[in-house]
Amino acid sequence: MYRGAAEGKTDKEISIILGISTSTVRFHWQNIFKKLAANGRTYAITKALRQQIITPASIRNPCQNR
C-alpha cells in the first residue's frame, strides 16, 4: 500500500490493484497511521521511507508512462 500511495494512487486505485474493497484499504491505512504514529498519508509515507520500510528505488515516478 505504501508504494502505491507513494506513486500517487488513490484508495480506489489501490483497492482495484490489490483486489480488496476501498473500505479495507482505509482500514489498513488507519492501522498504518497507528503503527507509525502518523496522522496522514504523506507523513506515513515519509516515515516509511525514513525507516526504510519502503525504498525510493521501489517507487515508480507517477509521471512516467504506466
CHARMM-style PDB file with segment names, atoms N, HN, CA, C and O in Angstrom:
ATOM      1  N   MET     1       0.808  -1.194   0.000  1.00  0.00      PROA
ATOM      2  CA  MET     1       0.000   0.000   0.000  1.00  0.00      PROA
ATOM      3  C   MET     1       0.851   1.257   0.000  1.00  0.00      PROA
ATOM      4  O   MET     1       0.535   2.239  -0.671  1.00  0.00      PROA
ATOM      5  N   TYR     2       1.945   1.211   0.770  1.00  0.00      PROA
ATOM      6  HN  TYR     2       2.202   0.413   1.316  1.00  0.00      PROA
ATOM      7  CA  TYR     2       2.806   2.393   0.799  1.00  0.00      PROA
ATOM      8  C   TYR     2       3.262   2.775  -0.599  1.00  0.00      PROA
ATOM      9  O   TYR     2       3.182   3.933  -1.009  1.00  0.00      PROA
ATOM     10  N   ARG     3       3.750   1.753  -1.330  1.00  0.00      PROA
ATOM     11  HN  ARG     3       3.815   0.812  -0.998  1.00  0.00      PROA
ATOM     12  CA  ARG     3       4.315   2.046  -2.644  1.00  0.00      PROA
ATOM     13  C   ARG     3       3.263   2.656  -3.561  1.00  0.00      PROA
ATOM     14  O   ARG     3       3.533   3.635  -4.257  1.00  0.00      PROA
ATOM     15  N   GLY     4       2.070   2.083  -3.561  1.00  0.00      PROA
ATOM     16  HN  GLY     4       1.851   1.288  -2.996  1.00  0.00      PROA
ATOM     17  CA  GLY     4       1.005   2.635  -4.400  1.00  0.00      PROA
ATOM     18  C   GLY     4       0.678   4.059  -4.022  1.00  0.00      PROA
ATOM     19  O   GLY     4       0.504   4.915  -4.889  1.00  0.00      PROA
ATOM     20  N   ALA     5       0.595   4.315  -2.742  1.00  0.00      PROA
ATOM     21  HN  ALA     5       0.737   3.620  -2.037  1.00  0.00      PROA
ATOM     22  CA  ALA     5       0.304   5.675  -2.283  1.00  0.00      PROA
ATOM     23  C   ALA     5       1.461   6.612  -2.609  1.00  0.00      PROA
ATOM     24  O   ALA     5       1.243   7.760  -2.996  1.00  0.00      PROA
ATOM     25  N   ALA     6       2.681   6.129  -2.454  1.00  0.00      PROA
ATOM     26  HN  ALA     6       2.858   5.197  -2.139  1.00  0.00      PROA
ATOM     27  CA  ALA     6       3.850   6.951  -2.763  1.00  0.00      PROA
ATOM     28  C   ALA     6       3.910   7.265  -4.257  1.00  0.00      PROA
ATOM     29  O   ALA     6       4.504   8.264  -4.663  1.00  0.00      PROA
ATOM     30  N   GLU     7       3.291   6.409  -5.071  1.00  0.00      PROA
ATOM     31  HN  GLU     7       2.808   5.598  -4.741  1.00  0.00      PROA
ATOM     32  CA  GLU     7       3.233   6.652  -6.511  1.00  0.00      PROA
ATOM     33  C   GLU     7       2.055   7.540  -6.886  1.00  0.00      PROA
ATOM     34  O   GLU     7       1.850   7.829  -8.064  1.00  0.00      PROA
ATOM     35  N   GLY     8       1.276   7.979  -5.890  1.00  0.00      PROA
ATOM     36  HN  GLY     8       1.443   7.744  -4.933  1.00  0.00      PROA
ATOM     37  CA  GLY     8       0.174   8.887  -6.135  1.00  0.00      PROA
ATOM     38  C   GLY     8      -1.161   8.204  -6.379  1.00  0.00      PROA
ATOM     39  O   GLY     8      -2.111   8.856  -6.814  1.00  0.00      PROA
ATOM     40  N   LYS     9      -1.255   6.924  -6.113  1.00  0.00      PROA
ATOM     41  HN  LYS     9      -0.484   6.395  -5.760  1.00  0.00      PROA
ATOM     42  CA  LYS     9      -2.501   6.205  -6.339  1.00  0.00      PROA
ATOM     43  C   LYS     9      -3.514   6.519  -5.237  1.00  0.00      PROA
ATOM     44  O   LYS     9      -3.150   6.740  -4.082  1.00  0.00      PROA
ATOM     45  N   THR    10      -4.783   6.534  -5.616  1.00  0.00      PROA
ATOM     46  HN  THR    10      -5.078   6.354  -6.554  1.00  0.00      PROA
ATOM     47  CA  THR    10      -5.858   6.782  -4.665  1.00  0.00      PROA
ATOM     48  C   THR    10      -6.222   5.477  -3.957  1.00  0.00      PROA
ATOM     49  O   THR    10      -5.779   4.400  -4.358  1.00  0.00      PROA
ATOM     50  N   ASP    11      -7.026   5.581  -2.908  1.00  0.00      PROA
ATOM     51  HN  ASP    11      -7.386   6.455  -2.582  1.00  0.00      PROA
ATOM     52  CA  ASP    11      -7.502   4.381  -2.219  1.00  0.00      PROA
ATOM     53  C   ASP    11      -8.254   3.475  -3.191  1.00  0.00      PROA
ATOM     54  O   ASP    11      -8.106   2.254  -3.141  1.00  0.00      PROA
ATOM     55  N   LYS    12      -9.058   4.064  -4.074  1.00  0.00      PROA
ATOM     56  HN  LYS    12      -9.178   5.056  -4.116  1.00  0.00      PROA
ATOM     57  CA  LYS    12      -9.823   3.289  -5.060  1.00  0.00      PROA
ATOM     58  C   LYS    12      -8.877   2.525  -5.989  1.00  0.00      PROA
ATOM     59  O   LYS    12      -9.088   1.340  -6.250  1.00  0.00      PROA
ATOM     60  N   GLU    13      -7.836   3.196  -6.488  1.00  0.00      PROA
ATOM     61  HN  GLU    13      -7.664   4.159  -6.276  1.00  0.00      PROA
ATOM     62  CA  GLU    13      -6.873   2.540  -7.375  1.00  0.00      PROA
ATOM     63  C   GLU    13      -6.142   1.417  -6.650  1.00  0.00      PROA
ATOM     64  O   GLU    13      -5.930   0.346  -7.218  1.00  0.00      PROA
ATOM     65  N   ILE    14      -5.757   1.656  -5.400  1.00  0.00      PROA
ATOM     66  HN  ILE    14      -5.929   2.526  -4.939  1.00  0.00      PROA
ATOM     67  CA  ILE    14      -5.069   0.635  -4.605  1.00  0.00      PROA
ATOM     68  C   ILE    14      -5.994  -0.557  -4.390  1.00  0.00      PROA
ATOM     69  O   ILE    14      -5.548  -1.702  -4.456  1.00  0.00      PROA
ATOM     70  N   SER    15      -7.280  -0.304  -4.131  1.00  0.00      PROA
ATOM     71  HN  SER    15      -7.643   0.626  -4.077  1.00  0.00      PROA
ATOM     72  CA  SER    15      -8.226  -1.399  -3.896  1.00  0.00      PROA
ATOM     73  C   SER    15      -8.388  -2.260  -5.142  1.00  0.00      PROA
ATOM     74  O   SER    15      -8.502  -3.482  -5.035  1.00  0.00      PROA
ATOM     75  N   ILE    16      -8.400  -1.646  -6.315  1.00  0.00      PROA
ATOM     76  HN  ILE    16      -8.308  -0.654  -6.401  1.00  0.00      PROA
ATOM     77  CA  ILE    16      -8.518  -2.404  -7.563  1.00  0.00      PROA
ATOM     78  C   ILE    16      -7.271  -3.248  -7.786  1.00  0.00      PROA
ATOM     79  O   ILE    16      -7.372  -4.424  -8.138  1.00  0.00      PROA
ATOM     80  N   ILE    17      -6.097  -2.657  -7.583  1.00  0.00      PROA
ATOM     81  HN  ILE    17      -6.015  -1.703  -7.297  1.00  0.00      PROA
ATOM     82  CA  ILE    17      -4.829  -3.374  -7.778  1.00  0.00      PROA
ATOM     83  C   ILE    17      -4.736  -4.569  -6.836  1.00  0.00      PROA
ATOM     84  O   ILE    17      -4.323  -5.653  -7.248  1.00  0.00      PROA
ATOM     85  N   LEU    18      -5.119  -4.378  -5.570  1.00  0.00      PROA
ATOM     86  HN  LEU    18      -5.455  -3.498  -5.235  1.00  0.00      PROA
ATOM     87  CA  LEU    18      -4.996  -5.439  -4.573  1.00  0.00      PROA
ATOM     88  C   LEU    18      -6.199  -6.380  -4.542  1.00  0.00      PROA
ATOM     89  O   LEU    18      -6.145  -7.431  -3.903  1.00  0.00      PROA
ATOM     90  N   GLY    19      -7.277  -6.015  -5.224  1.00  0.00      PROA
ATOM     91  HN  GLY    19      -7.321  -5.162  -5.744  1.00  0.00      PROA
ATOM     92  CA  GLY    19      -8.466  -6.853  -5.239  1.00  0.00      PROA
ATOM     93  C   GLY    19      -9.220  -6.869  -3.914  1.00  0.00      PROA
ATOM     94  O   GLY    19      -9.786  -7.888  -3.517  1.00  0.00      PROA
ATOM     95  N   ILE    20      -9.217  -5.719  -3.236  1.00  0.00      PROA
ATOM     96  HN  ILE    20      -8.757  -4.892  -3.558  1.00  0.00      PROA
ATOM     97  CA  ILE    20      -9.928  -5.585  -1.956  1.00  0.00      PROA
ATOM     98  C   ILE    20     -10.817  -4.355  -2.038  1.00  0.00      PROA
ATOM     99  O   ILE    20     -10.701  -3.559  -2.970  1.00  0.00      PROA
ATOM    100  N   SER    21     -11.697  -4.200  -1.069  1.00  0.00      PROA
ATOM    101  HN  SER    21     -11.791  -4.846  -0.312  1.00  0.00      PROA
ATOM    102  CA  SER    21     -12.597  -3.045  -1.089  1.00  0.00      PROA
ATOM    103  C   SER    21     -11.859  -1.780  -0.650  1.00  0.00      PROA
ATOM    104  O   SER    21     -10.820  -1.832   0.008  1.00  0.00      PROA
ATOM    105  N   THR    22     -12.434  -0.652  -1.036  1.00  0.00      PROA
ATOM    106  HN  THR    22     -13.278  -0.610  -1.571  1.00  0.00      PROA
ATOM    107  CA  THR    22     -11.872   0.636  -0.635  1.00  0.00      PROA
ATOM    108  C   THR    22     -11.913   0.787   0.878  1.00  0.00      PROA
ATOM    109  O   THR    22     -10.999   1.362   1.470  1.00  0.00      PROA
ATOM    110  N   SER    23     -12.968   0.274   1.508  1.00  0.00      PROA
ATOM    111  HN  SER    23     -13.710  -0.193   1.027  1.00  0.00      PROA
ATOM    112  CA  SER    23     -13.041   0.378   2.971  1.00  0.00      PROA
ATOM    113  C   SER    23     -11.949  -0.459   3.640  1.00  0.00      PROA
ATOM    114  O   SER    23     -11.468  -0.099   4.714  1.00  0.00      PROA
ATOM    115  N   THR    24     -11.559  -1.559   3.022  1.00  0.00      PROA
ATOM    116  HN  THR    24     -11.950  -1.851   2.150  1.00  0.00      PROA
ATOM    117  CA  THR    24     -10.462  -2.367   3.563  1.00  0.00      PROA
ATOM    118  C   THR    24      -9.141  -1.606   3.447  1.00  0.00      PROA
ATOM    119  O   THR    24      -8.316  -1.653   4.359  1.00  0.00      PROA
ATOM    120  N   VAL    25      -8.943  -0.916   2.345  1.00  0.00      PROA
ATOM    121  HN  VAL    25      -9.614  -0.879   1.604  1.00  0.00      PROA
ATOM    122  CA  VAL    25      -7.738  -0.092   2.173  1.00  0.00      PROA
ATOM    123  C   VAL    25      -7.698   0.961   3.281  1.00  0.00      PROA
ATOM    124  O   VAL    25      -6.660   1.170   3.908  1.00  0.00      PROA
ATOM    125  N   ARG    26      -8.815   1.613   3.517  1.00  0.00      PROA
ATOM    126  HN  ARG    26      -9.659   1.444   3.008  1.00  0.00      PROA
ATOM    127  CA  ARG    26      -8.875   2.656   4.554  1.00  0.00      PROA
ATOM    128  C   ARG    26      -8.648   2.075   5.944  1.00  0.00      PROA
ATOM    129  O   ARG    26      -8.020   2.710   6.792  1.00  0.00      PROA
ATOM    130  N   PHE    27      -9.162   0.865   6.179  1.00  0.00      PROA
ATOM    131  HN  PHE    27      -9.672   0.350   5.491  1.00  0.00      PROA
ATOM    132  CA  PHE    27      -8.926   0.182   7.454  1.00  0.00      PROA
ATOM    133  C   PHE    27      -7.425  -0.033   7.658  1.00  0.00      PROA
ATOM    134  O   PHE    27      -6.893   0.213   8.741  1.00  0.00      PROA
ATOM    135  N   HSD    28      -6.750  -0.497   6.598  1.00  0.00      PROA
ATOM    136  HN  HSD    28      -7.182  -0.697   5.719  1.00  0.00      PROA
ATOM    137  CA  HSD    28      -5.306  -0.732   6.704  1.00  0.00      PROA
ATOM    138  C   HSD    28      -4.548   0.575   6.896  1.00  0.00      PROA
ATOM    139  O   HSD    28      -3.559   0.614   7.628  1.00  0.00      PROA
ATOM    140  N   TRP    29      -5.001   1.651   6.245  1.00  0.00      PROA
ATOM    141  HN  TRP    29      -5.804   1.620   5.650  1.00  0.00      PROA
ATOM    142  CA  TRP    29      -4.364   2.951   6.460  1.00  0.00      PROA
ATOM    143  C   TRP    29      -4.445   3.357   7.925  1.00  0.00      PROA
ATOM    144  O   TRP    29      -3.469   3.863   8.480  1.00  0.00      PROA
ATOM    145  N   GLN    30      -5.580   3.145   8.549  1.00  0.00      PROA
ATOM    146  HN  GLN    30      -6.372   2.734   8.098  1.00  0.00      PROA
ATOM    147  CA  GLN    30      -5.723   3.504   9.961  1.00  0.00      PROA
ATOM    148  C   GLN    30      -4.724   2.731  10.822  1.00  0.00      PROA
ATOM    149  O   GLN    30      -4.144   3.289  11.754  1.00  0.00      PROA
ATOM    150  N   ASN    31      -4.523   1.449  10.512  1.00  0.00      PROA
ATOM    151  HN  ASN    31      -4.994   0.995   9.755  1.00  0.00      PROA
ATOM    152  CA  ASN    31      -3.528   0.652  11.243  1.00  0.00      PROA
ATOM    153  C   ASN    31      -2.113   1.158  10.988  1.00  0.00      PROA
ATOM    154  O   ASN    31      -1.294   1.216  11.906  1.00  0.00      PROA
ATOM    155  N   ILE    32      -1.831   1.521   9.755  1.00  0.00      PROA
ATOM    156  HN  ILE    32      -2.496   1.474   9.009  1.00  0.00      PROA
ATOM    157  CA  ILE    32      -0.513   2.068   9.409  1.00  0.00      PROA
ATOM    158  C   ILE    32      -0.275   3.365  10.184  1.00  0.00      PROA
ATOM    159  O   ILE    32       0.804   3.568  10.742  1.00  0.00      PROA
ATOM    160  N   PHE    33      -1.280   4.240  10.218  1.00  0.00      PROA
ATOM    161  HN  PHE    33      -2.156   4.076   9.765  1.00  0.00      PROA
ATOM    162  CA  PHE    33      -1.147   5.508  10.941  1.00  0.00      PROA
ATOM    163  C   PHE    33      -0.842   5.268  12.413  1.00  0.00      PROA
ATOM    164  O   PHE    33       0.000   5.950  12.997  1.00  0.00      PROA
ATOM    165  N   LYS    34      -1.522   4.306  13.007  1.00  0.00      PROA
ATOM    166  HN  LYS    34      -2.206   3.752  12.533  1.00  0.00      PROA
ATOM    167  CA  LYS    34      -1.286   3.994  14.424  1.00  0.00      PROA
ATOM    168  C   LYS    34       0.128   3.458  14.640  1.00  0.00      PROA
ATOM    169  O   LYS    34       0.826   3.895  15.554  1.00  0.00      PROA
ATOM    170  N   LYS    35       0.546   2.520  13.807  1.00  0.00      PROA
ATOM    171  HN  LYS    35      -0.021   2.165  13.064  1.00  0.00      PROA
ATOM    172  CA  LYS    35       1.856   1.891  13.992  1.00  0.00      PROA
ATOM    173  C   LYS    35       3.009   2.865  13.777  1.00  0.00      PROA
ATOM    174  O   LYS    35       4.049   2.762  14.427  1.00  0.00      PROA
ATOM    175  N   LEU    36       2.817   3.813  12.859  1.00  0.00      PROA
ATOM    176  HN  LEU    36       1.972   3.896  12.330  1.00  0.00      PROA
ATOM    177  CA  LEU    36       3.879   4.781  12.579  1.00  0.00      PROA
ATOM    178  C   LEU    36       3.703   6.090  13.354  1.00  0.00      PROA
ATOM    179  O   LEU    36       4.523   7.002  13.244  1.00  0.00      PROA
ATOM    180  N   ALA    37       2.639   6.169  14.126  1.00  0.00      PROA
ATOM    181  HN  ALA    37       1.973   5.429  14.215  1.00  0.00      PROA
ATOM    182  CA  ALA    37       2.311   7.413  14.836  1.00  0.00      PROA
ATOM    183  C   ALA    37       2.281   8.580  13.850  1.00  0.00      PROA
ATOM    184  O   ALA    37       2.894   9.625  14.067  1.00  0.00      PROA
ATOM    185  N   ALA    38       1.553   8.367  12.773  1.00  0.00      PROA
ATOM    186  HN  ALA    38       1.055   7.518  12.596  1.00  0.00      PROA
ATOM    187  CA  ALA    38       1.422   9.368  11.718  1.00  0.00      PROA
ATOM    188  C   ALA    38      -0.045   9.773  11.621  1.00  0.00      PROA
ATOM    189  O   ALA    38      -0.938   8.963  11.872  1.00  0.00      PROA
ATOM    190  N   ASN    39      -0.286  11.019  11.261  1.00  0.00      PROA
ATOM    191  HN  ASN    39       0.440  11.677  11.057  1.00  0.00      PROA
ATOM    192  CA  ASN    39      -1.666  11.489  11.179  1.00  0.00      PROA
ATOM    193  C   ASN    39      -2.145  11.704   9.753  1.00  0.00      PROA
ATOM    194  O   ASN    39      -3.147  12.386   9.536  1.00  0.00      PROA
ATOM    195  N   GLY    40      -1.453  11.139   8.784  1.00  0.00      PROA
ATOM    196  HN  GLY    40      -0.639  10.585   8.960  1.00  0.00      PROA
ATOM    197  CA  GLY    40      -1.876  11.265   7.391  1.00  0.00      PROA
ATOM    198  C   GLY    40      -0.989  10.461   6.469  1.00  0.00      PROA
ATOM    199  O   GLY    40       0.074   9.982   6.860  1.00  0.00      PROA
ATOM    200  N   ARG    41      -1.447  10.322   5.232  1.00  0.00      PROA
ATOM    201  HN  ARG    41      -2.311  10.711   4.914  1.00  0.00      PROA
ATOM    202  CA  ARG    41      -0.727   9.504   4.248  1.00  0.00      PROA
ATOM    203  C   ARG    41       0.677  10.030   3.952  1.00  0.00      PROA
ATOM    204  O   ARG    41       1.642   9.266   3.920  1.00  0.00      PROA
ATOM    205  N   THR    42       0.779  11.325   3.740  1.00  0.00      PROA
ATOM    206  HN  THR    42      -0.005  11.946   3.767  1.00  0.00      PROA
ATOM    207  CA  THR    42       2.075  11.897   3.383  1.00  0.00      PROA
ATOM    208  C   THR    42       3.098  11.666   4.489  1.00  0.00      PROA
ATOM    209  O   THR    42       4.236  11.277   4.228  1.00  0.00      PROA
ATOM    210  N   TYR    43       2.680  11.909   5.720  1.00  0.00      PROA
ATOM    211  HN  TYR    43       1.756  12.225   5.933  1.00  0.00      PROA
ATOM    212  CA  TYR    43       3.591  11.712   6.850  1.00  0.00      PROA
ATOM    213  C   TYR    43       3.929  10.230   7.021  1.00  0.00      PROA
ATOM    214  O   TYR    43       5.073   9.886   7.317  1.00  0.00      PROA
ATOM    215  N   ALA    44       2.945   9.356   6.836  1.00  0.00      PROA
ATOM    216  HN  ALA    44       2.015   9.635   6.596  1.00  0.00      PROA
ATOM    217  CA  ALA    44       3.189   7.915   6.945  1.00  0.00      PROA
ATOM    218  C   ALA    44       4.179   7.457   5.878  1.00  0.00      PROA
ATOM    219  O   ALA    44       5.078   6.665   6.164  1.00  0.00      PROA
ATOM    220  N   ILE    45       4.018   7.946   4.661  1.00  0.00      PROA
ATOM    221  HN  ILE    45       3.288   8.589   4.429  1.00  0.00      PROA
ATOM    222  CA  ILE    45       4.938   7.579   3.579  1.00  0.00      PROA
ATOM    223  C   ILE    45       6.338   8.099   3.878  1.00  0.00      PROA
ATOM    224  O   ILE    45       7.325   7.393   3.671  1.00  0.00      PROA
ATOM    225  N   THR    46       6.423   9.341   4.368  1.00  0.00      PROA
ATOM    226  HN  THR    46       5.622   9.915   4.536  1.00  0.00      PROA
ATOM    227  CA  THR    46       7.724   9.916   4.720  1.00  0.00      PROA
ATOM    228  C   THR    46       8.413   9.091   5.807  1.00  0.00      PROA
ATOM    229  O   THR    46       9.606   8.801   5.715  1.00  0.00      PROA
ATOM    230  N   LYS    47       7.651   8.715   6.836  1.00  0.00      PROA
ATOM    231  HN  LYS    47       6.682   8.950   6.911  1.00  0.00      PROA
ATOM    232  CA  LYS    47       8.226   7.908   7.915  1.00  0.00      PROA
ATOM    233  C   LYS    47       8.637   6.522   7.405  1.00  0.00      PROA
ATOM    234  O   LYS    47       9.673   5.995   7.811  1.00  0.00      PROA
ATOM    235  N   ALA    48       7.835   5.939   6.525  1.00  0.00      PROA
ATOM    236  HN  ALA    48       6.994   6.367   6.196  1.00  0.00      PROA
ATOM    237  CA  ALA    48       8.169   4.627   5.956  1.00  0.00      PROA
ATOM    238  C   ALA    48       9.458   4.695   5.143  1.00  0.00      PROA
ATOM    239  O   ALA    48      10.264   3.766   5.173  1.00  0.00      PROA
ATOM    240  N   LEU    49       9.648   5.787   4.425  1.00  0.00      PROA
ATOM    241  HN  LEU    49       8.993   6.542   4.401  1.00  0.00      PROA
ATOM    242  CA  LEU    49      10.897   5.975   3.674  1.00  0.00      PROA
ATOM    243  C   LEU    49      12.080   6.138   4.627  1.00  0.00      PROA
ATOM    244  O   LEU    49      13.130   5.527   4.427  1.00  0.00      PROA
ATOM    245  N   ARG    50      11.913   6.948   5.646  1.00  0.00      PROA
ATOM    246  HN  ARG    50      11.060   7.445   5.809  1.00  0.00      PROA
ATOM    247  CA  ARG    50      12.998   7.179   6.605  1.00  0.00      PROA
ATOM    248  C   ARG    50      13.377   5.915   7.358  1.00  0.00      PROA
ATOM    249  O   ARG    50      14.549   5.704   7.672  1.00  0.00      PROA
ATOM    250  N   GLN    51      12.384   5.067   7.651  1.00  0.00      PROA
ATOM    251  HN  GLN    51      11.433   5.238   7.396  1.00  0.00      PROA
ATOM    252  CA  GLN    51      12.644   3.823   8.374  1.00  0.00      PROA
ATOM    253  C   GLN    51      12.975   2.667   7.428  1.00  0.00      PROA
ATOM    254  O   GLN    51      13.130   1.522   7.855  1.00  0.00      PROA
ATOM    255  N   GLN    52      13.079   2.984   6.156  1.00  0.00      PROA
ATOM    256  HN  GLN    52      12.953   3.913   5.809  1.00  0.00      PROA
ATOM    257  CA  GLN    52      13.420   2.021   5.109  1.00  0.00      PROA
ATOM    258  C   GLN    52      12.429   0.858   5.025  1.00  0.00      PROA
ATOM    259  O   GLN    52      12.801  -0.263   4.676  1.00  0.00      PROA
ATOM    260  N   ILE    53      11.165   1.137   5.347  1.00  0.00      PROA
ATOM    261  HN  ILE    53      10.863   2.048   5.630  1.00  0.00      PROA
ATOM    262  CA  ILE    53      10.096   0.169   5.142  1.00  0.00      PROA
ATOM    263  C   ILE    53       9.831   0.074   3.643  1.00  0.00      PROA
ATOM    264  O   ILE    53       9.566  -1.006   3.115  1.00  0.00      PROA
ATOM    265  N   ILE    54       9.907   1.215   2.967  1.00  0.00      PROA
ATOM    266  HN  ILE    54      10.123   2.092   3.396  1.00  0.00      PROA
ATOM    267  CA  ILE    54       9.919   1.260   1.509  1.00  0.00      PROA
ATOM    268  C   ILE    54      11.162   2.032   1.100  1.00  0.00      PROA
ATOM    269  O   ILE    54      11.688   2.831   1.876  1.00  0.00      PROA
ATOM    270  N   THR    55      11.629   1.795  -0.113  1.00  0.00      PROA
ATOM    271  HN  THR    55      11.203   1.146  -0.743  1.00  0.00      PROA
ATOM    272  CA  THR    55      12.825   2.481  -0.591  1.00  0.00      PROA
ATOM    273  C   THR    55      12.464   3.329  -1.811  1.00  0.00      PROA
ATOM    274  O   THR    55      11.545   2.990  -2.557  1.00  0.00      PROA
ATOM    275  N   PRO    56      13.183   4.425  -2.010  1.00  0.00      PROA
ATOM    276  CA  PRO    56      12.904   5.260  -3.180  1.00  0.00      PROA
ATOM    277  C   PRO    56      13.011   4.487  -4.496  1.00  0.00      PROA
ATOM    278  O   PRO    56      12.280   4.772  -5.445  1.00  0.00      PROA
ATOM    279  N   ALA    57      13.907   3.526  -4.553  1.00  0.00      PROA
ATOM    280  HN  ALA    57      14.501   3.295  -3.782  1.00  0.00      PROA
ATOM    281  CA  ALA    57      14.089   2.754  -5.787  1.00  0.00      PROA
ATOM    282  C   ALA    57      12.859   1.922  -6.130  1.00  0.00      PROA
ATOM    283  O   ALA    57      12.654   1.582  -7.295  1.00  0.00      PROA
ATOM    284  N   SER    58      12.034   1.585  -5.129  1.00  0.00      PROA
ATOM    285  HN  SER    58      12.201   1.861  -4.182  1.00  0.00      PROA
ATOM    286  CA  SER    58      10.852   0.752  -5.397  1.00  0.00      PROA
ATOM    287  C   SER    58       9.646   1.570  -5.838  1.00  0.00      PROA
ATOM    288  O   SER    58       8.603   1.009  -6.177  1.00  0.00      PROA
ATOM    289  N   ILE    59       9.782   2.887  -5.836  1.00  0.00      PROA
ATOM    290  HN  ILE    59      10.629   3.343  -5.561  1.00  0.00      PROA
ATOM    291  CA  ILE    59       8.652   3.764  -6.177  1.00  0.00      PROA
ATOM    292  C   ILE    59       8.820   4.249  -7.611  1.00  0.00      PROA
ATOM    293  O   ILE    59       9.845   4.825  -7.977  1.00  0.00      PROA
ATOM    294  N   ARG    60       7.778   4.000  -8.419  1.00  0.00      PROA
ATOM    295  HN  ARG    60       6.946   3.532  -8.122  1.00  0.00      PROA
ATOM    296  CA  ARG    60       7.815   4.492  -9.792  1.00  0.00      PROA
ATOM    297  C   ARG    60       7.359   5.950  -9.826  1.00  0.00      PROA
ATOM    298  O   ARG    60       6.530   6.372  -9.020  1.00  0.00      PROA
ATOM    299  N   ASN    61       7.901   6.695 -10.752  1.00  0.00      PROA
ATOM    300  HN  ASN    61       8.575   6.352 -11.407  1.00  0.00      PROA
ATOM    301  CA  ASN    61       7.506   8.087 -10.939  1.00  0.00      PROA
ATOM    302  C   ASN    61       6.098   8.102 -11.512  1.00  0.00      PROA
ATOM    303  O   ASN    61       5.870   7.495 -12.559  1.00  0.00      PROA
ATOM    304  N   PRO    62       5.128   8.782 -10.860  1.00  0.00      PROA
ATOM    305  CA  PRO    62       3.767   8.789 -11.359  1.00  0.00      PROA
ATOM    306  C   PRO    62       3.614   9.494 -12.696  1.00  0.00      PROA
ATOM    307  O   PRO    62       2.575   9.365 -13.343  1.00  0.00      PROA
ATOM    308  N   CYS    63       4.628  10.236 -13.123  1.00  0.00      PROA
ATOM    309  HN  CYS    63       5.472  10.340 -12.598  1.00  0.00      PROA
ATOM    310  CA  CYS    63       4.580  10.933 -14.413  1.00  0.00      PROA
ATOM    311  C   CYS    63       5.039  10.055 -15.573  1.00  0.00      PROA
ATOM    312  O   CYS    63       4.834  10.402 -16.736  1.00  0.00      PROA
ATOM    313  N   GLN    64       5.656   8.926 -15.259  1.00  0.00      PROA
ATOM    314  HN  GLN    64       5.822   8.644 -14.315  1.00  0.00      PROA
ATOM    315  CA  GLN    64       6.109   8.019 -16.298  1.00  0.00      PROA
ATOM    316  C   GLN    64       4.915   7.274 -16.883  1.00  0.00      PROA
ATOM    317  O   GLN    64       3.891   7.113 -16.218  1.00  0.00      PROA
ATOM    318  N   ASN    65       5.046   6.823 -18.121  1.00  0.00      PROA
ATOM    319  HN  ASN    65       5.878   6.954 -18.661  1.00  0.00      PROA
ATOM    320  CA  ASN    65       4.001   6.009 -18.725  1.00  0.00      PROA
ATOM    321  C   ASN    65       3.874   4.716 -17.956  1.00  0.00      PROA
ATOM    322  O   ASN    65       4.874   4.131 -17.540  1.00  0.00      PROA
ATOM    323  N   ARG    66       2.652   4.269 -17.768  1.00  0.00      PROA
ATOM    324  HN  ARG    66       1.839   4.744 -18.106  1.00  0.00      PROA
ATOM    325  CA  ARG    66       2.419   3.055 -16.982  1.00  0.00      PROA
ATOM    326  C   ARG    66       2.275   1.878 -17.866  1.00  0.00      PROA
ATOM    327  OT1 ARG    66       2.073   0.764 -17.383  1.00  0.00      PROA
TER     328      ARG     66
END
